[in-house]
Amino acid sequence: MNQLQALLNDSLIRTKHVENAAIIDIKERKVCASTFGFNVPPENALNLIYTFCENLLQVRRGGLYFKEKYYKCVRADEHSIYLQNPDGGLIVVKTKAFILVATYRVGMYPSVCVEAVEKLGKRNGC
């Protein structure tokens, strides 16, 4: 297990607020770490990068499709997007070098993703 996967498990999964998570390297344009069994298709990774670079306003208005599910935008700013559907939610957080995407169940607190990104930034100079 690499350092990024350890971060995902220690900072997110163990909180029991987040179901699955992945880290996308913006420069490499690919997933560089994910929790066990959480596969983020390359087209979804590229879509999330594009969302922050050029499509944030559209996501605020129209939501986002991720892994063939539609999520309505609840809140978005230049560094994070909170989205929900009847089954749960999705949070996407961006640093200079990475995008963290995580799923959570209804009633959970996705703000733990922000704490994980802060730790990621300190460890990797983001």
PyMOL commands that set and color helices and strands:
alter all, ss='L'
color gray80, all
select helices_A, chain A and resi 3-11+13-15+42-62+112-124
alter helices_A, ss='H'
color red, helices_A
select strands_A, chain A and resi 20-25+30-34+64-66+69-76+80-85+88-94+98-105
alter strands_A, ss='S'
color yellow, strands_A
deselect
rebuild
show_as cartoon
